[in-house]
């Protein structure tokens, strides 16, 4: 499953599962007295909203470019990934705060009911996570939603483990301890997505060595210098390059067309740069540096 195969139907199934989990955990948390289940229910409720946002961005992102959006709508998914990741960070921090509160104020919990509900939540969350797993490898929007599902799955695992200790030893403090450990790992993962989306929105250069790009272009004999280079990403899969090249004075228009084709193919094959815009010059810019 890749970006194109994550269909609306799949997003719909994940949303329905999350709504059902939310209702089950609210009811189970109320009757068992488990704050862990109730907080997890609120988390699932927010996740349902994040899935809707992710799907809407996925649909918008597939729209073709037009005169108003000449680069298209691909960054709709980057924006959705950014919003969902920030929300995940906030919720995770709230989970940590709640965990510390529960450590200081332990309450009686019905361990058996807590275990049953956590198993139901675990199964549904795990299925939702699997539905988005492969698509998350190549799409930040889907990855952000996948992290929400992973959060829920790990939370359900934590609640289940805690229920065992509650039943066997009446150790109510295990639940918040496990929650804190999971939260630390999730904050690290969410930070990665936030950082990547900010870099794309700020049009930062992808992880490509500009000196290597320059060296590759200069392997073409007719090109004597490269300058005024801009390298950025529309989304995580589309890298763009804009540059000025100095060519030998005897190049004619037909030869320039051939040069453009050579550079385009070279950069696509070697660096996966999919869109290249070049401006050919003779002496203009010879004194400029690579990124001037």
N, C-alpha and C positions, 0 to 999 in steps of 0.2 A: 504494500500500500504506500503510495507516494502522495505528494501534494494534490494531484489531480484526482486521486481516487478517494480522498476523504470527502464523501458525499454528504448532502444534506440529510439523507436518511440515517446515516451513521451518527451524525451530530444529534439528530432527533432521538434516536435510541438512547444515547448517553444522557440526554436531558431528562427523558422519562425515567430512566433508572435513578438519576439523582433526586428527582422529585419524590419518587417512592421511598428512597432511602431516608430522605429528610423527614417525611411523615412518620415512618417507622421509628426513627431514632428519637423524634420528639415524644411520641407516645411511650416508647420504651424507657427513655430517660426520666419522664415524669413518674411512671409507676415504679421504677427501680431506685429512683433517687440518685442516679448517676449524673453528675455534672459533666462528666466526660462525654456521655452520649448526647446530652443537650447541646454542649458546645460544638460537638461534631455535627449535629443536625444544622446548627446555624452555619457552619462551614459549608455543608452540602448545599444549603439554600443559596449561599453566595456563589457556589460553583455552578449552579444551574444558570444563574445570570451570566457568569463568565463564558459558559458554553454558547449561549445565545449571541453574546458579543463576538465571540470567535467565529461563529458560523456566519454572522452578518458580514464581518470583515472578509471572510473567505469568499463570499459571493461578490462583494464589492470589488475585491482585488482582481477578480477575473474579467471585469469590464474592460473593454478596449479603450485605448487612448483616444482623445478627441482634441479639438482646438482649445478647450479650456484646461484640459489635463493632458499635455503633450507627452508626459512620461507615464501616463496611465494611472491606475488606482492601486498599484501593488503595495504601496506603503500603508494602505488601510489595515493590512494585517500586522504590519510593524507597530502601528499605533495601538491596535488591539492587544498585541503581545505586551507592549509597555504598560498599558492600563491594567491588564490582568496580573502581570507580575508585581506591580506596585501594590495592588489589592492583596495579593498573596503574602507579600512581606508584612503588610499591616495586620492581616489576620493571624499570621504566624507569631508576630510579636504579642498580639492579644492572647494567643494560646499560652505563651510563656508567662505573661502576667497572671493569667487565670490559674496556671499550674502552681505558681508560687503562693497564690492566695489559698488554694486548696491544700497545700502543704501545711499552712499555718492554721487552717480551719477544716480539719477532716470531718466527713459526714458519713452516716451509715448508708451502705449501698447493698442492694439486692444483687449479689454476685451472679446467681444463676440466670436471672432475667437479663442482666447486663451482658453475659456471655452469649446468650441466644441472639440478642439484637446485634451485637458486634459481629457475629458470624454472618448474619444476613447482610449487614453493611459491607463486610469484607468481600463477600462473594460478588455483590453488585458493583462495588468500586473497582475490584480487580478486572471484571469484565469490561467496564468503561475504560480503564487504563489500557487494556489490550487493544481496544478498538482504535486508540489514538497513538499507539506506540510507534509504529513504523513511520507514520506521517510526521511525527515529532522530530525525526532525525534530520529533516531537510527544510523545516518550516518553523520559524520562531513563534508564529501565532499558535500553531498546533502544539508546539512544545510548551508554551505557557499554559495552555489548557490541560495538556498531559500532566504537567507538574501539579495542577490542582487535583487531578484524579489520583496521582501518586500520593499527594498529601493525605487525601481521604483514605486511601488504602493503608498507608502506614499508620494513620490515626486509628483505623479499625483494628489493625494488628496490635497496636498499643493498648487499646481498650480491652481486647480479648485476653492479652497476656495479664493485664491488670486484674481482670475478672477471675483468673485462675488463682492469683495470690489472695484476692479478696475471699474467695470460696475456701481455700485451704488454710490460710493463716490470718485472714481478716486484716491484711496489709493494705489499707486504702491509699497509702502514700505512694504506692508503686505507679499508679496511673499518671499522676503529674510528673514524676521523674522520667518516665518513658516519653511523655509528651515533650519535655524540654530537650531530650536527646534528639528526637525526631525533628524538632523545630530548628535546632542548630544546623542540621544537614540541609533542611529545606531552604533556609535563609541563604546558604551558599549557592544552591542551585538557582534560586530566584534572582540572586545578585548577578549571576552569569547572563541570564536573559535580559535583565534590565540594562546591564552594561552594553550588550550587543545591540539592543534596540536604540539606545541613546547614541551610540557610535554611528549607526545608520542614519538616524534622524539629523545628526549633526554633520552628516556627509564626511565622516572621517574616512581615511584610506583603509581599505581592507588589509589583511595580513599578507601583503605582496611587497617584495623588495623593489623599490623604485629604481635603484641602481641596476638591478638585474633586468628590469624592463628596458632601461636605457641601453644596456649592453646588448640585449637581444635585437633591438631596433637598429643599432649601429652595425650589426652584422650584415645589413643590406648595403652594398658598396655605394649606392647612389646617395645615401643619407649620411651627412657629415656631422650633424648635431641634433640633439633633442632638447627642447626647453619648454617652459610654460606648461608643465604637465599638471593635470588634475585627474585624480583617481578617486572614485567614490562608488557607493552601492545604492541602487534603488531599493532592493531588498536583499535578503541573504543569498539569493541565487543569481542576481543580475549585477555584474560589475561593469562600470562605465569608465572610459578613458578619453580625455581630451588633451591634445598636445600640439605644439608647433614643431615642425621638422625643417631643418635647413638641408637643401638638396644642392647637387652640383648645378652650375649655371646652364649647362647644355641640356637639361631635362625639358622635354616638351610636354604638352597636356596629356598625350596618349601614354607617355612613360609615367607620368604622375599617377594616372589611373592604375597602372600596373603596380606602382609602389604602394598605393593605398591598399590594394588587394593583398599584397605580400605582408604588409604590417598587420592587417586585420586577421589574416589566417595565422600568422606567427603568434600574435598575442592571445588569440583564442585557444590555439593548441597548447601553448606553453603555460599560460597563466589563467585560462578560463575567463578572459575578459571578452564579454559578448557584444559590446557596442563601442566602437572606436571612431572618434572624430579627429581628423588631422588637418592642419593648416600648413601648406608648403611655403617656404620662404627661401631666398638666396642668402643675402648678407644680413638681413634684418634679424636681430635677436642673437647674433653670434656671441655677443658678450654676456648674454643672460645665463643664469644658472638653470638647473633642471626644473625647479619649481617657481622661478620668477615669472 
